[in-house]
Amino acid sequence: MLKYFPLLGLFVCLQAAAQLPEDALRASWTTPSGTARQQAIGGAMGSIGGDLTSGYTNPAGLGLYKVSEFVLTPGWRSLKDKASYQGANQTGAAVNNFNLGTSGAVFAYGGRNPGVSNAFAITVNQTANFNRQVNYQGNNGYSSFSEQYVEEFASSGFGIEEGIGSPYLSYGTRMALYTSLIDTATIGGQLQVIGNPQKVGTLLQRNNLRTSGGITEINLALASSQQDKWYIGGSLGIPIMNYTQEKTWFESDVSGNTNNDFESFTYQERFTTKGWGLNFKLGAIYRPSNAFRFGAAIHTPTVFGLTDRLSASMVTRTEKYTNLPQVAVTSDQLDQITNLYPSPNVFKYDLYTPWHFLLSGSYLFGGGEKDFRQQKGFITADIEYVTTGSPHFGAAGNGDGTDGDDSYYNAVNQAIKDAYKGSFVGRLGGEMKFNTWMVRAGGSYYTSPYEGQGLKVDRATLSAGFGYRDKGYFIDLAYVAAFNRDIDVPYLLNDKVNTYAALKETGGTVLLTAGIKF
């Protein structure tokens, strides 16, 4: 179990189930795609340069271009999740989808001064892929999904009828009140909020979670070479986010007792996030000799303007506890019943993602010091620091969300700081050249962004590939094997240590890059 982060009062300021800390992490802890060449060497492109993906890592690498080229990188991704929850293991279905690697064009041209060359690139790349399917279930005698609704309603100060009709409570809590999943009762002379599943000793809990979409970034980059010693560059990124989550949570009594006021409930939710943002990347590469290159880059946070949409339904079976029809109620029906028009299920807000700081070094061998074009291969490595604990939300159009109208966002932002920490990414790769053929291999490792101790959360890749270049044409092929470990926290409670599912994701991506120099 996990003391995830404090959430006291988090759900009372807006229609909840809006922005949560994990929404910030989803856009911050990512494994971007690239060209087949860049992916085959573990993604290490901070100092080697000469690849169209440089615009997304270190734009100075585009300064190594002396001729223009056009590149297209289609790919195919296949991953499968295994989950462990309450001692039970389950495997989700394999998810297969098209993957877009770095595609576009770079235009090289000379400067006004001798020894100066320039390059301009316009590219598109998938910088995050959200497609996955997770299933898990287990018996839990410690807590219930309904307790989050108990906490939210108890802290609201509303009565039951007032709570059902309030746009300031989450759809889940309003539906839990309407279907008598939660209720009030006098215990020890005091009126308290209770959840009917809490009357049951052990609950079967099951979660089916499917997500889709990604972040696709359009990148405009400019770089310059000074005497082939210094390379400097910058880029403007325009990321477009499209995310969909479909969740079905089921909870039932496994005791066999038909007189304890609870049989089962099912909560279904469809949640989408769409929007776009802006970011900048700046970098430099220094080549003291033909054998060595050193690079550094900085990526500003992406400032996203996002819109969330939520629809949900719930059906609760409470045996003889209530005479209400035990059928599903939807969020739209609830708004009609309580005359809430327009439906408060659309949220607009700003998201600020982390800073990225990158250092890199490369060693090129086999060609001597006279002509780097004749070198036979290289070894390159990147180390990247990501301020994963710094993302934050703000009200749409209100800057960083610190004014008096943003108490909800201030609470979520503090929760992000408490839940996450800065993380590191290490990348290592190399290439051997045999006339017109090249072979490549590499790998990467992403450390955990969570503050919690003992959590087995990280990401790793192993990759290999080859390339062919002749007479201005080239083709590269790469396979990237992924080994990801993460957690899924199905519900968050203030008064208990939170339960979670441990996830293991394995699979891989095949990328093919075809290009022509002109």
SEZA-810158 format. One record per residue (C-alpha): x, y, z; residue number from 1. Coordinates in nm, 3 decimals, decimal comma. Layout:
<pazas>
X; Y; Z; pos
X; Y; Z; NUM
...
</pazas>
This chain:
<pazas>
X; Y; Z; pos
0,000; 0,000; 0,000; 1
0,102; 0,360; -0,048; 2
0,072; 0,691; 0,131; 3
0,026; 0,858; -0,204; 4
-0,022; 1,225; -0,126; 5
-0,244; 1,444; 0,092; 6
-0,573; 1,541; -0,072; 7
-0,761; 1,707; 0,212; 8
-1,011; 1,951; 0,065; 9
-0,896; 1,879; -0,290; 10
-1,240; 1,792; -0,426; 11
-1,452; 2,067; -0,277; 12
-1,366; 2,371; -0,490; 13
-1,465; 2,257; -0,840; 14
-1,659; 1,981; -1,006; 15
-1,404; 1,718; -0,904; 16
-1,251; 1,441; -1,108; 17
-1,106; 1,731; -1,299; 18
-0,728; 1,779; -1,269; 19
-0,535; 1,540; -1,047; 20
-0,158; 1,499; -0,990; 21
-0,140; 1,194; -1,216; 22
-0,267; 1,410; -1,505; 23
0,046; 1,623; -1,472; 24
0,272; 1,318; -1,456; 25
0,119; 1,170; -1,770; 26
0,239; 1,469; -1,975; 27
0,575; 1,488; -1,797; 28
0,721; 1,137; -1,768; 29
0,731; 1,041; -2,135; 30
0,944; 0,831; -2,372; 31
0,948; 1,016; -2,705; 32
0,980; 0,848; -3,042; 33
1,231; 0,954; -3,308; 34
1,396; 0,838; -3,628; 35
1,497; 0,472; -3,657; 36
1,864; 0,577; -3,633; 37
1,813; 0,779; -3,316; 38
1,597; 0,512; -3,152; 39
1,843; 0,233; -3,243; 40
2,121; 0,408; -3,045; 41
1,903; 0,436; -2,733; 42
1,777; 0,784; -2,818; 43
2,118; 0,939; -2,739; 44
2,120; 1,238; -2,973; 45
2,248; 1,516; -2,747; 46
2,591; 1,553; -2,907; 47
2,626; 1,326; -3,213; 48
2,385; 1,537; -3,423; 49
2,323; 1,505; -3,794; 50
1,975; 1,359; -3,739; 51
1,633; 1,518; -3,778; 52
1,541; 1,422; -3,419; 53
1,798; 1,676; -3,296; 54
1,521; 1,938; -3,298; 55
1,357; 1,750; -3,007; 56
1,677; 1,680; -2,808; 57
1,953; 1,928; -2,887; 58
1,870; 2,158; -3,183; 59
2,240; 2,237; -3,229; 60
2,277; 1,891; -3,386; 61
2,103; 2,022; -3,698; 62
2,404; 2,247; -3,755; 63
2,600; 1,944; -3,877; 64
2,384; 1,928; -4,190; 65
2,561; 2,039; -4,509; 66
2,290; 1,922; -4,750; 67
1,912; 1,916; -4,722; 68
1,708; 1,601; -4,670; 69
1,351; 1,474; -4,641; 70
1,262; 1,195; -4,396; 71
0,956; 0,980; -4,323; 72
0,940; 0,746; -4,018; 73
0,637; 0,519; -3,982; 74
0,633; 0,259; -3,705; 75
0,430; -0,006; -3,525; 76
0,402; -0,041; -3,147; 77
0,284; -0,346; -2,952; 78
0,276; -0,357; -2,570; 79
0,108; -0,569; -2,303; 80
0,050; -0,491; -1,934; 81
0,062; -0,732; -1,641; 82
-0,086; -0,618; -1,310; 83
-0,060; -0,739; -0,952; 84
-0,330; -0,625; -0,707; 85
-0,401; -0,756; -0,359; 86
-0,189; -1,063; -0,430; 87
-0,368; -1,151; -0,757; 88
-0,204; -1,130; -1,100; 89
-0,374; -1,052; -1,431; 90
-0,263; -0,981; -1,786; 91
-0,425; -0,720; -2,007; 92
-0,482; -0,756; -2,377; 93
-0,199; -0,657; -2,613; 94
-0,240; -0,308; -2,754; 95
-0,118; -0,252; -3,109; 96
-0,110; 0,084; -3,281; 97
0,062; 0,294; -3,546; 98
0,358; 0,496; -3,420; 99
0,487; 0,811; -3,588; 100
0,859; 0,876; -3,558; 101
1,035; 1,195; -3,657; 102
0,932; 1,296; -4,008; 103
0,987; 1,614; -4,206; 104
1,259; 1,809; -4,382; 105
1,579; 1,997; -4,304; 106
1,708; 2,270; -4,537; 107
2,081; 2,342; -4,523; 108
2,221; 2,667; -4,660; 109
2,541; 2,868; -4,636; 110
2,589; 3,180; -4,433; 111
2,727; 3,516; -4,541; 112
3,062; 3,449; -4,378; 113
3,309; 3,172; -4,479; 114
3,302; 2,876; -4,245; 115
2,942; 2,941; -4,140; 116
2,657; 2,710; -4,239; 117
2,295; 2,704; -4,130; 118
2,002; 2,465; -4,128; 119
1,630; 2,505; -4,083; 120
1,403; 2,206; -4,007; 121
1,030; 2,152; -3,984; 122
0,933; 1,815; -3,839; 123
0,660; 1,622; -3,662; 124
0,710; 1,348; -3,400; 125
0,508; 1,152; -3,145; 126
0,655; 1,257; -2,812; 127
0,416; 1,050; -2,597; 128
0,203; 0,741; -2,663; 129
-0,086; 0,675; -2,422; 130
-0,223; 0,355; -2,577; 131
-0,250; 0,078; -2,317; 132
-0,497; -0,161; -2,154; 133
-0,478; -0,255; -1,786; 134
-0,695; -0,509; -1,604; 135
-0,665; -0,614; -1,241; 136
-0,876; -0,751; -0,959; 137
-0,841; -0,880; -0,605; 138
-1,011; -0,916; -0,267; 139
-0,975; -0,617; -0,034; 140
-1,079; -0,615; 0,330; 141
-0,910; -0,282; 0,404; 142
-1,081; -0,010; 0,199; 143
-1,350; 0,059; -0,060; 144
-1,371; 0,275; -0,372; 145
-1,678; 0,436; -0,212; 146
-1,474; 0,586; 0,074; 147
-1,343; 0,866; -0,150; 148
-1,705; 0,974; -0,199; 149
-1,766; 0,952; 0,176; 150
-1,470; 1,184; 0,239; 151
-1,572; 1,435; -0,025; 152
-1,934; 1,455; 0,087; 153
-1,846; 1,467; 0,458; 154
-1,612; 1,763; 0,403; 155
-1,858; 1,953; 0,182; 156
-2,109; 2,047; 0,453; 157
-2,400; 1,973; 0,216; 158
-2,715; 1,778; 0,293; 159
-2,802; 1,480; 0,074; 160
-3,046; 1,659; -0,159; 161
-2,821; 1,960; -0,178; 162
-2,521; 1,739; -0,253; 163
-2,697; 1,550; -0,533; 164
-2,769; 1,878; -0,709; 165
-2,437; 2,050; -0,643; 166
-2,197; 2,127; -0,930; 167
-1,921; 2,154; -0,667; 168
-1,917; 1,781; -0,597; 169
-1,782; 1,516; -0,832; 170
-2,018; 1,314; -1,047; 171
-1,906; 1,005; -0,856; 172
-2,012; 1,150; -0,521; 173
-2,340; 1,283; -0,655; 174
-2,424; 0,945; -0,813; 175
-2,317; 0,765; -0,494; 176
-2,567; 0,978; -0,300; 177
-2,842; 0,931; -0,557; 178
-2,805; 0,551; -0,571; 179
-2,755; 0,516; -0,191; 180
-2,404; 0,383; -0,229; 181
-2,326; 0,632; 0,049; 182
-2,566; 0,775; 0,306; 183
-2,585; 0,943; 0,645; 184
-2,649; 0,762; 0,973; 185
-2,654; 0,855; 1,341; 186
-2,376; 0,666; 1,516; 187
-2,302; 0,727; 1,884; 188
-2,536; 1,023; 1,882; 189
-2,357; 1,190; 1,590; 190
-2,461; 1,217; 1,228; 191
-2,195; 1,056; 1,009; 192
-2,147; 0,976; 0,643; 193
-2,109; 0,605; 0,568; 194
-2,051; 0,392; 0,262; 195
-2,258; 0,078; 0,239; 196
-1,961; -0,127; 0,110; 197
-1,788; -0,046; 0,441; 198
-2,042; -0,268; 0,616; 199
-1,899; -0,568; 0,429; 200
-1,591; -0,751; 0,555; 201
-1,420; -0,831; 0,223; 202
-1,486; -0,686; -0,121; 203
-1,402; -0,815; -0,466; 204
-1,260; -0,519; -0,657; 205
-1,201; -0,512; -1,033; 206
-1,070; -0,237; -1,257; 207
-1,067; -0,236; -1,639; 208
-0,874; 0,061; -1,771; 209
-0,811; 0,148; -2,135; 210
-0,631; 0,460; -2,254; 211
-0,554; 0,588; -2,602; 212
-0,406; 0,888; -2,779; 213
-0,075; 1,065; -2,742; 214
0,118; 1,389; -2,782; 215
0,227; 1,482; -3,134; 216
0,470; 1,773; -3,158; 217
0,536; 1,997; -3,456; 218
0,890; 2,134; -3,430; 219
1,049; 2,435; -3,603; 220
1,425; 2,446; -3,553; 221
1,716; 2,664; -3,663; 222
2,086; 2,584; -3,618; 223
2,421; 2,728; -3,721; 224
2,777; 2,596; -3,750; 225
3,081; 2,812; -3,677; 226
3,396; 2,670; -3,844; 227
3,267; 2,320; -3,761; 228
3,378; 2,378; -3,402; 229
3,073; 2,529; -3,240; 230
2,713; 2,443; -3,327; 231
2,424; 2,635; -3,176; 232
2,052; 2,590; -3,226; 233
1,704; 2,652; -3,099; 234
1,358; 2,518; -3,170; 235
0,995; 2,602; -3,113; 236
0,774; 2,305; -3,026; 237
0,397; 2,295; -3,075; 238
0,272; 1,980; -2,900; 239
-0,087; 1,862; -2,956; 240
-0,238; 1,641; -2,686; 241
-0,522; 1,396; -2,741; 242
-0,596; 1,159; -2,450; 243
-0,892; 0,930; -2,378; 244
-0,944; 0,712; -2,073; 245
-1,226; 0,460; -2,034; 246
-1,258; 0,302; -1,690; 247
-1,494; 0,045; -1,540; 248
-1,467; -0,015; -1,166; 249
-1,664; -0,301; -1,010; 250
-1,697; -0,383; -0,641; 251
-1,903; -0,663; -0,484; 252
-1,965; -0,841; -0,155; 253
-1,799; -1,184; -0,145; 254
-1,938; -1,285; 0,198; 255
-2,259; -1,436; 0,064; 256
-2,459; -1,235; 0,320; 257
-2,774; -1,101; 0,149; 258
-2,880; -0,883; 0,441; 259
-2,588; -0,642; 0,492; 260
-2,716; -0,357; 0,270; 261
-2,469; -0,409; -0,015; 262
-2,442; -0,645; -0,309; 263
-2,236; -0,458; -0,571; 264
-2,179; -0,138; -0,763; 265
-2,028; -0,049; -1,102; 266
-1,883; 0,289; -1,189; 267
-1,802; 0,370; -1,553; 268
-1,621; 0,679; -1,673; 269
-1,504; 0,825; -2,002; 270
-1,255; 1,107; -1,973; 271
-1,086; 1,303; -2,253; 272
-0,818; 1,570; -2,260; 273
-0,745; 1,777; -2,570; 274
-0,540; 2,086; -2,635; 275
-0,208; 2,223; -2,750; 276
0,090; 2,407; -2,613; 277
0,424; 2,578; -2,676; 278
0,781; 2,510; -2,567; 279
1,135; 2,611; -2,656; 280
1,458; 2,414; -2,674; 281
1,808; 2,563; -2,684; 282
2,136; 2,383; -2,725; 283
2,503; 2,387; -2,820; 284
2,761; 2,133; -2,937; 285
3,138; 2,182; -2,916; 286
3,374; 1,975; -3,134; 287
3,731; 2,026; -3,007; 288
3,855; 1,764; -3,254; 289
3,714; 1,523; -3,510; 290
3,708; 1,250; -3,245; 291
3,507; 1,426; -2,971; 292
3,179; 1,614; -2,940; 293
3,019; 1,758; -2,629; 294
2,664; 1,887; -2,609; 295
2,431; 2,067; -2,370; 296
2,064; 2,159; -2,404; 297
1,777; 2,300; -2,205; 298
1,405; 2,249; -2,268; 299
1,158; 2,495; -2,123; 300
0,829; 2,370; -1,977; 301
0,549; 2,320; -2,224; 302
0,258; 2,554; -2,152; 303
-0,056; 2,362; -2,247; 304
-0,406; 2,502; -2,282; 305
-0,627; 2,198; -2,222; 306
-0,995; 2,103; -2,212; 307
-1,124; 1,800; -2,020; 308
-1,460; 1,633; -2,077; 309
-1,610; 1,377; -1,844; 310
-1,910; 1,147; -1,865; 311
-1,991; 0,877; -1,610; 312
-2,254; 0,630; -1,493; 313
-2,315; 0,423; -1,182; 314
-2,542; 0,136; -1,086; 315
-2,565; 0,029; -0,720; 316
-2,735; -0,277; -0,574; 317
-2,801; -0,238; -0,201; 318
-3,027; -0,540; -0,144; 319
-3,313; -0,425; 0,085; 320
-3,152; -0,099; 0,194; 321
-3,355; 0,122; -0,042; 322
-3,671; 0,101; -0,248; 323
-3,517; 0,303; -0,533; 324
-3,490; 0,125; -0,870; 325
-3,141; -0,027; -0,881; 326
-3,057; 0,079; -1,235; 327
-2,776; 0,285; -1,380; 328
-2,779; 0,663; -1,346; 329
-2,559; 0,868; -1,581; 330
-2,395; 1,205; -1,531; 331
-2,621; 1,360; -1,796; 332
-2,935; 1,216; -1,635; 333
-2,825; 1,347; -1,298; 334
-2,780; 1,696; -1,442; 335
-3,128; 1,677; -1,595; 336
-3,280; 1,563; -1,265; 337
-3,112; 1,846; -1,076; 338
-3,163; 2,106; -1,353; 339
-2,793; 2,171; -1,402; 340
-2,767; 2,324; -1,749; 341
-2,531; 2,342; -1,916; 342
-2,383; 2,020; -1,779; 343
-2,073; 2,104; -1,566; 344
-1,860; 1,833; -1,727; 345
-1,619; 2,053; -1,925; 346
-1,304; 2,195; -1,762; 347
-1,059; 2,439; -1,919; 348
-0,721; 2,496; -1,758; 349
-0,346; 2,543; -1,819; 350
-0,076; 2,284; -1,753; 351
0,295; 2,363; -1,715; 352
0,523; 2,061; -1,766; 353
0,881; 2,014; -1,628; 354
1,213; 2,164; -1,728; 355
1,465; 1,933; -1,902; 356
1,844; 1,970; -1,873; 357
2,069; 1,760; -2,099; 358
2,444; 1,689; -2,110; 359
2,602; 1,463; -2,370; 360
2,932; 1,337; -2,506; 361
3,040; 1,138; -2,812; 362
3,358; 0,968; -2,928; 363
3,404; 0,901; -3,302; 364
3,668; 0,651; -3,408; 365
3,835; 0,498; -3,710; 366
3,894; 0,801; -3,929; 367
4,184; 0,977; -3,764; 368
4,196; 1,349; -3,710; 369
4,214; 1,455; -4,073; 370
3,869; 1,372; -4,209; 371
3,576; 1,303; -3,978; 372
3,369; 1,191; -4,278; 373
3,583; 0,876; -4,298; 374
3,527; 0,772; -3,938; 375
3,399; 0,417; -3,887; 376
3,170; 0,455; -3,591; 377
3,091; 0,626; -3,264; 378
2,987; 0,580; -2,903; 379
2,756; 0,842; -2,752; 380
2,587; 0,898; -2,416; 381
2,329; 1,141; -2,272; 382
2,230; 1,222; -1,916; 383
1,907; 1,418; -1,872; 384
1,752; 1,566; -1,558; 385
1,375; 1,627; -1,558; 386
1,214; 1,838; -1,286; 387
0,924; 1,592; -1,258; 388
0,810; 1,744; -0,929; 389
0,761; 2,092; -1,080; 390
0,458; 2,059; -1,315; 391
0,160; 2,263; -1,208; 392
-0,190; 2,361; -1,310; 393
-0,349; 2,703; -1,343; 394
-0,689; 2,839; -1,431; 395
-0,717; 2,900; -1,805; 396
-0,571; 3,239; -1,891; 397
-0,469; 3,319; -1,533; 398
-0,097; 3,270; -1,560; 399
0,051; 3,038; -1,299; 400
-0,272; 2,991; -1,103; 401
-0,173; 3,163; -0,777; 402
-0,456; 3,413; -0,736; 403
-0,746; 3,377; -0,496; 404
-0,970; 3,206; -0,749; 405
-0,730; 2,915; -0,787; 406
-0,748; 2,747; -0,445; 407
-0,830; 2,415; -0,613; 408
-0,524; 2,433; -0,837; 409
-0,303; 2,544; -0,548; 410
-0,407; 2,231; -0,357; 411
-0,338; 2,005; -0,655; 412
-0,002; 2,175; -0,718; 413
0,103; 2,115; -0,359; 414
-0,002; 1,752; -0,396; 415
0,222; 1,725; -0,705; 416
0,519; 1,856; -0,506; 417
0,449; 1,607; -0,229; 418
0,400; 1,310; -0,464; 419
0,676; 1,350; -0,723; 420
1,045; 1,432; -0,744; 421
1,298; 1,508; -1,013; 422
1,403; 1,212; -1,227; 423
1,698; 1,118; -1,447; 424
1,724; 0,963; -1,793; 425
2,042; 0,790; -1,910; 426
2,095; 0,696; -2,275; 427
2,385; 0,507; -2,434; 428
2,436; 0,394; -2,792; 429
2,677; 0,333; -3,073; 430
2,716; 0,274; -3,443; 431
2,961; 0,079; -3,661; 432
2,992; 0,171; -4,028; 433
3,079; -0,077; -4,304; 434
3,101; 0,124; -4,624; 435
2,731; 0,186; -4,711; 436
2,594; -0,027; -4,424; 437
2,571; 0,058; -4,054; 438
2,476; -0,147; -3,749; 439
2,357; 0,017; -3,427; 440
2,264; -0,070; -3,070; 441
2,175; 0,116; -2,753; 442
1,957; 0,148; -2,448; 443
1,802; 0,392; -2,203; 444
1,691; 0,401; -1,841; 445
1,435; 0,632; -1,675; 446
1,439; 0,660; -1,296; 447
1,123; 0,679; -1,084; 448
0,948; 1,017; -1,053; 449
0,767; 0,914; -0,730; 450
0,864; 1,034; -0,384; 451
0,736; 0,711; -0,224; 452
1,001; 0,472; -0,098; 453
1,010; 0,109; -0,210; 454
0,803; 0,163; -0,524; 455
0,926; -0,041; -0,818; 456
0,876; 0,223; -1,086; 457
1,112; 0,282; -1,378; 458
1,142; 0,251; -1,755; 459
1,409; 0,090; -1,969; 460
1,467; 0,020; -2,338; 461
1,707; -0,196; -2,537; 462
1,738; -0,127; -2,907; 463
1,915; -0,239; -3,220; 464
1,902; -0,160; -3,589; 465
2,085; -0,109; -3,915; 466
2,104; 0,148; -4,190; 467
2,195; 0,178; -4,558; 468
2,316; 0,493; -4,733; 469
2,415; 0,536; -5,097; 470
2,390; 0,809; -5,362; 471
2,172; 1,040; -5,155; 472
1,920; 0,778; -5,050; 473
1,904; 0,610; -4,710; 474
1,692; 0,369; -4,513; 475
1,711; 0,276; -4,143; 476
1,534; 0,007; -3,943; 477
1,517; -0,022; -3,565; 478
1,351; -0,231; -3,298; 479
1,306; -0,088; -2,949; 480
1,218; -0,331; -2,669; 481
1,043; -0,165; -2,373; 482
1,042; -0,273; -2,007; 483
0,827; -0,043; -1,796; 484
0,723; -0,066; -1,432; 485
0,457; 0,165; -1,289; 486
0,169; 0,179; -1,042; 487
-0,203; 0,253; -1,069; 488
-0,381; 0,400; -0,768; 489
-0,754; 0,333; -0,823; 490
-0,876; 0,572; -0,553; 491
-0,727; 0,821; -0,310; 492
-0,809; 0,845; 0,061; 493
-0,697; 1,094; 0,325; 494
-0,743; 0,881; 0,636; 495
-0,580; 0,557; 0,514; 496
-0,274; 0,434; 0,337; 497
-0,378; 0,396; -0,027; 498
-0,383; 0,067; -0,210; 499
-0,237; 0,035; -0,561; 500
-0,174; -0,210; -0,843; 501
0,183; -0,282; -0,954; 502
0,212; -0,277; -1,334; 503
0,467; -0,431; -1,568; 504
0,455; -0,336; -1,935; 505
0,660; -0,517; -2,199; 506
0,668; -0,510; -2,576; 507
0,835; -0,309; -2,844; 508
0,826; -0,072; -3,139; 509
0,947; -0,122; -3,495; 510
1,050; 0,193; -3,683; 511
1,145; 0,238; -4,048; 512
1,301; 0,563; -4,165; 513
1,333; 0,637; -4,536; 514
1,495; 0,953; -4,663; 515
1,649; 1,137; -4,954; 516
1,913; 1,409; -4,963; 517
1,865; 1,699; -5,201; 518
</pazas>
